[in-house]
Amino acid sequence: MSRILFVDSAHPSLTSLLQAQGFECHHLAPNQGYHECRQMIADYTGLIIRSRFPIDRPLLDAATRLRFIGRVGAGMENIDSEYAAGKGIVCLNAPEGNRDAVAEHAIGMLLALFNQLLRADAEVRQGIWRREANRGLEIGGKTFGIIGFGNTGSALARKLSGFDVRLLAYDKYKKGFGNSMVEETDMDEIFDQADVLSLHVPLTQETKMLVDYAYLRRFRKPLYLINTSRGPVVHTFSLLRAMDEGLVKGACLDVLEFEENSFEDLKSGQWPEAFTKLVKRRDVLLSPHIAGWTHESGIKMAAILAEKIGRLEL
């Protein structure tokens, strides 16, 4: 019987679905980590992960029977997928399962920021009733620039299509996706037209610190920034400088460059100056990397990943 090792937690239905396919499923104990996984991995055909630790070359070298790695999520930056492919190991993920959650979260954050909802809620709970000071903005009539038009970028476009907005999308590695809903364009057009910028790119050497001060200066109009992709895509000090100068009017950040690699917490130790400045701003809305973390997305990702594993010829 083929055996699968779960390194991270996943929705219980994933274990049930894989067992129904004939797999024997084992789970790494909470007190076990990378070194224990490396010692055990030679006994397993499959590996299920999220982001607990990197799947690097030494671990892959020890995985002499491994045929596939399944990530319960979208990004694959914690897997040396090129090295794995060279060993005949198939790498799978499930971005279809949380794309709607990410898109809804992005819109929810923007609505909250535009309508001063966090401040207004806190004030009303204190008996403070300020209407003019909490006057909001409407999404309708705005031009959105969507960077990356994969699963989450396209899901955001679908959900925004009913808001009476103009949608511009750029994807360096995807062409021919424009339709009546979204305009496929280049970065020059987005720099010129965007009122809101939403990031939907994987974390690679190419996208790390993509949004820096020079990038933000290229926008013709002051804009709002949404990042639900990966924290290190945005250089935080550059964002703060751009906000201080009025180049960016507000930001919705579900991810931060100060997260641990596992995404489970902020990096320990003294908080960097950029973080302490960021959390004091009223024009920034923050959440702890939960855009794709809904009750429904866990079930969807489990089903999608199990289906993809089931199609493998092992």
C-alpha distance (Angstrom), angle and dihedral (degrees) to the residues before:
residue distance angle dihedral
M1 . . .
S2 3.83 . .
R3 3.78 113.0 .
I4 3.81 128.5 -145.1
L5 3.80 125.0 -161.1
F6 3.81 117.4 -150.8
V7 3.81 108.6 -150.8
D8 3.82 94.7 177.7
S9 3.75 135.4 30.5
A10 3.79 117.4 -89.4
H11 3.77 135.5 173.3
P12 3.85 108.0 -66.2
S13 3.79 90.2 -122.4
L14 3.81 90.0 70.6
T15 3.81 91.0 63.6
S16 3.80 90.7 47.2
L17 3.80 93.2 48.2
L18 3.80 92.9 49.1
Q19 3.79 92.6 46.1
A20 3.79 88.4 52.7
Q21 3.82 87.0 57.0
G22 3.80 89.7 55.8
F23 3.81 100.5 -97.8
E24 3.78 123.8 138.8
C25 3.81 107.1 -135.0
H26 3.81 124.7 -152.6
H27 3.79 127.7 178.6
L28 3.79 128.4 -143.2
A29 3.81 108.0 -121.2
P30 3.82 119.1 -114.5
N31 3.80 90.8 -112.3
Q32 3.80 91.9 51.5
G33 3.79 123.5 85.0
Y34 3.76 145.4 162.9
H35 3.81 97.0 -38.1
E36 3.80 94.0 49.5
C37 3.80 90.1 47.2
R38 3.79 90.5 51.7
Q39 3.80 90.6 51.3
M40 3.82 92.7 49.4
I41 3.79 103.0 36.6
A42 3.83 97.0 89.2
D43 3.80 88.5 73.2
Y44 3.80 95.6 58.0
T45 3.78 137.4 84.3
G46 3.79 95.5 -167.4
L47 3.79 139.6 30.3
I48 3.81 126.0 -156.9
I49 3.81 116.3 -161.2
R50 3.77 145.1 159.0
S51 3.82 112.0 -174.7
R52 3.80 107.0 -57.9
F53 3.81 94.4 125.0
P54 3.82 137.3 -16.6
I55 3.78 120.9 -81.9
D56 3.79 95.3 -138.1
R57 3.80 137.1 168.7
P58 3.83 98.0 -84.7
L59 3.79 90.9 52.3
L60 3.81 92.2 45.3
D61 3.81 90.5 48.8
A62 3.80 88.3 56.2
A63 3.82 91.8 49.0
T64 3.79 96.1 84.6
R65 3.83 95.1 161.1
L66 3.78 99.0 34.9
R67 3.80 114.4 128.8
F68 3.79 102.8 168.2
I69 3.80 145.0 13.7
G70 3.80 118.5 -153.9
R71 3.79 119.6 -162.6
V72 3.80 116.7 -157.7
G73 3.79 93.3 -141.5
A74 3.78 141.6 31.3
G75 3.82 113.0 -87.7
M76 3.79 118.7 76.6
E77 3.81 100.5 -171.0
N78 3.81 94.0 115.8
I79 3.84 91.2 61.1
D80 3.79 124.1 74.9
S81 3.78 86.8 -136.3
E82 3.80 95.4 170.0
Y83 3.80 91.7 55.7
A84 3.80 90.2 44.1
A85 3.80 91.4 52.2
G86 3.80 89.3 52.2
K87 3.79 87.5 58.6
G88 3.79 92.6 49.7
I89 3.80 93.7 -105.4
V90 3.80 114.6 143.6
C91 3.82 116.0 -139.3
L92 3.80 116.5 -151.0
N93 3.79 133.5 -178.5
A94 3.80 136.9 176.0
P95 3.82 110.4 -132.4
E96 3.80 89.9 147.5
G97 3.79 88.5 67.7
N98 3.80 100.1 61.2
R99 3.80 103.1 25.8
D100 3.81 93.7 100.3
A101 3.79 91.5 48.0
V102 3.81 91.9 51.9
A103 3.80 92.5 47.3
E104 3.81 93.3 49.0
H105 3.80 91.4 47.0
A106 3.81 91.8 51.5
I107 3.79 91.3 52.0
G108 3.80 91.7 43.9
M109 3.79 92.0 53.2
L110 3.79 92.0 48.5
L111 3.81 92.6 48.7
A112 3.79 90.1 50.2
L113 3.81 91.6 49.0
F114 3.81 94.6 44.8
N115 3.80 92.7 49.0
Q116 3.83 99.1 41.3
L117 3.80 88.4 -123.9
L118 3.80 98.9 157.0
R119 3.79 93.6 49.2
A120 3.80 93.9 41.5
D121 3.80 92.2 49.5
A122 3.80 92.3 49.9
E123 3.81 91.4 48.1
V124 3.80 95.8 49.0
R125 3.82 89.8 50.5
Q126 3.82 86.3 58.2
G127 3.81 92.9 48.4
I128 3.82 92.8 -103.6
W129 3.81 112.4 140.3
R130 3.84 109.8 -169.3
R131 3.78 115.9 160.0
E132 3.80 105.0 164.1
A133 3.80 93.8 43.8
N134 3.81 88.9 54.7
R135 3.80 98.1 45.0
G136 3.81 108.2 145.0
L137 3.78 141.8 -144.9
E138 3.80 128.0 -120.0
I139 3.79 124.5 -126.8
G140 3.80 90.1 -144.5
G141 3.79 114.7 100.2
K142 3.81 94.4 22.8
T143 3.81 124.7 123.4
F144 3.80 114.2 -129.6
G145 3.78 123.9 -156.0
I146 3.80 111.1 -155.6
I147 3.81 114.6 -164.4
G148 3.80 109.9 -158.2
F149 3.79 119.4 21.2
G150 3.78 102.9 -152.5
N151 3.77 125.0 112.1
T152 3.80 99.7 -44.6
G153 3.79 97.3 34.9
S154 3.79 92.6 52.0
A155 3.82 91.4 44.1
L156 3.80 89.9 53.8
A157 3.80 90.3 50.4
R158 3.82 91.2 52.0
K159 3.78 92.8 50.5
L160 3.80 93.9 44.7
S161 3.80 92.9 49.3
G162 3.81 90.9 86.4
F163 3.81 93.6 54.0
D164 3.81 96.8 76.4
V165 3.80 94.1 -113.4
R166 3.78 136.1 138.5
L167 3.81 112.0 -114.2
L168 3.80 121.4 -154.3
A169 3.80 118.3 -180.0
Y170 3.79 133.3 -171.7
D171 3.79 126.9 -172.1
K172 3.78 119.3 171.1
Y173 3.80 92.6 -156.2
K174 3.80 102.3 36.5
K175 3.79 128.8 66.9
G176 3.78 138.0 177.1
F177 3.81 97.3 35.9
G178 3.80 98.7 118.8
N179 3.80 117.8 118.1
S180 3.78 141.8 152.2
M181 3.81 89.7 -65.0
V182 3.80 102.4 46.7
E183 3.80 134.3 27.7
E184 3.79 115.8 -134.6
T185 3.78 105.4 -141.2
D186 3.79 146.1 148.6
M187 3.78 130.9 -96.0
D188 3.79 93.3 -101.3
E189 3.81 90.0 63.5
I190 3.80 91.4 47.4
F191 3.81 91.6 48.2
D192 3.80 88.1 52.1
Q193 3.81 101.4 42.5
A194 3.81 112.9 23.5
D195 3.79 122.6 115.7
V196 3.81 92.0 172.7
L197 3.81 127.2 30.0
S198 3.81 120.4 -159.2
L199 3.81 121.5 -171.6
H200 3.82 121.7 -144.8
V201 3.80 105.2 161.1
P202 3.81 132.1 123.6
L203 3.79 119.8 -112.5
T204 3.80 108.4 -100.4
Q205 3.79 135.4 142.7
E206 3.79 85.8 -92.7
T207 3.81 96.0 54.1
K208 3.82 99.6 36.1
M209 3.83 106.5 117.4
L210 3.81 88.5 -5.7
V211 3.79 91.3 148.5
D212 3.78 102.8 60.9
Y213 3.80 131.9 143.6
A214 3.81 94.4 -81.5
Y215 3.81 89.7 51.4
L216 3.81 93.6 50.0
R217 3.81 92.3 47.0
R218 3.79 89.9 61.5
F219 3.81 93.6 70.0
R220 3.77 112.6 100.7
K221 3.82 94.1 -150.5
P222 3.81 131.0 41.3
L223 3.79 105.9 -98.0
Y224 3.78 146.3 -170.3
L225 3.80 118.5 -116.5
I226 3.81 127.4 -146.0
N227 3.79 120.8 -172.2
T228 3.80 118.9 -177.2
S229 3.82 95.1 144.7
R230 3.81 115.3 74.7
G231 3.79 129.2 -32.4
P232 3.82 99.1 -127.3
V233 3.82 90.5 58.2
V234 3.82 86.1 80.2
H235 3.82 122.9 55.3
T236 3.79 101.0 -139.5
F237 3.80 98.5 -154.9
S238 3.80 89.2 51.5
L239 3.79 90.2 51.0
L240 3.80 91.3 50.1
R241 3.79 91.5 49.3
A242 3.80 91.0 48.7
M243 3.81 90.4 50.1
D244 3.79 92.1 48.9
E245 3.81 88.8 52.6
G246 3.81 93.9 47.2
L247 3.81 95.0 -112.2
V248 3.80 90.5 118.6
K249 3.81 118.3 37.8
G250 3.80 97.9 -169.0
A251 3.78 143.7 -15.0
C252 3.80 136.7 -143.1
L253 3.79 108.8 -159.5
D254 3.78 122.4 -178.8
V255 3.81 90.0 165.2
L256 3.80 132.3 44.9
E257 3.77 134.8 -164.7
F258 3.82 86.7 -127.0
E259 3.82 95.4 67.2
E260 3.76 122.8 115.7
N261 3.80 113.7 -105.1
S262 3.81 88.7 -107.2
F263 3.85 89.8 56.0
E264 3.83 87.8 -132.9
D265 3.80 97.3 113.3
L266 3.78 145.9 -7.6
K267 3.77 115.3 -80.3
S268 3.77 111.1 -85.9
G269 3.77 123.8 -113.6
Q270 3.76 132.3 48.9
W271 3.78 111.4 -14.6
P272 3.81 113.2 -112.5
E273 3.78 118.0 -111.2
A274 3.80 92.0 -110.2
F275 3.81 91.3 58.3
T276 3.80 94.4 48.5
K277 3.79 90.0 50.9
L278 3.79 93.3 46.0
V279 3.81 95.8 54.2
K280 3.81 92.1 52.3
R281 3.79 94.1 59.6
R282 3.80 120.5 102.1
D283 3.81 91.0 -159.0
V284 3.81 92.6 62.8
L285 3.80 125.0 79.7
L286 3.81 117.2 -162.2
S287 3.80 136.5 -168.7
P288 3.84 130.3 174.9
H289 3.83 102.5 -107.2
I290 3.81 93.2 -73.9
A291 3.81 102.3 128.3
G292 3.79 92.3 109.2
W293 3.80 93.7 31.1
T294 3.81 105.1 98.8
H295 3.79 130.6 134.0
E296 3.79 89.5 -113.1
S297 3.80 96.1 47.5
G298 3.80 92.1 57.1
I299 3.79 90.6 57.4
K300 3.81 93.2 43.5
M301 3.80 94.3 49.3
A302 3.80 91.2 49.1
A303 3.81 91.9 52.2
I304 3.80 94.0 45.5
L305 3.79 94.4 47.2
A306 3.80 92.4 47.1
E307 3.80 90.1 50.6
K308 3.81 92.3 50.7
I309 3.80 91.6 48.2
G310 3.78 89.8 48.4
R311 3.80 90.4 57.6
L312 3.81 93.2 56.4
E313 3.77 119.3 106.5
L314 3.79 101.2 -132.3
